[in-house]
Amino acid sequence: MTVENLYQEYKKNLQKIADVRYASAVLQWDQETYIPSKGGEIRGRQIATLSEIAHEQFTSNSFGNLLQELLSKDGLSDFEKKNVELSWYDYNKSKKLPAAFVRELS
């Protein structure tokens, strides 16, 4: 696979993760502003589930392998390389957190 294709795959993965996180943020905002008094428990569970899904996607071995492969290739622009390096840093930090902990924290 070419470095351009790998970087497109990287961006596609990050967009999916961002979409899940954005959905969680909307639910959190709704919980703080409009949720009915008896809806808090269900909304909390929904937010926790989305947080866990985003964490699992971001810390998956396949995403880590993609990052490693991109870091080992030449042909990225300085901007692209920095994006991948920052993702690699965040990936390694996030990998230390169990998904159950992330769920509970949410």
Buried (B, 14 or more C-beta within 10 A) or exposed (E): EEBEEBBEBBEEBBEBBEEBBEBBEEBBEBBEEEBEEEEEEEBBEBBBBBBBBBBBBBBBEEBBEBBEBBEEBEEBEEEBBEBBBEBBEEBEEBBEEEBEEBBEEB
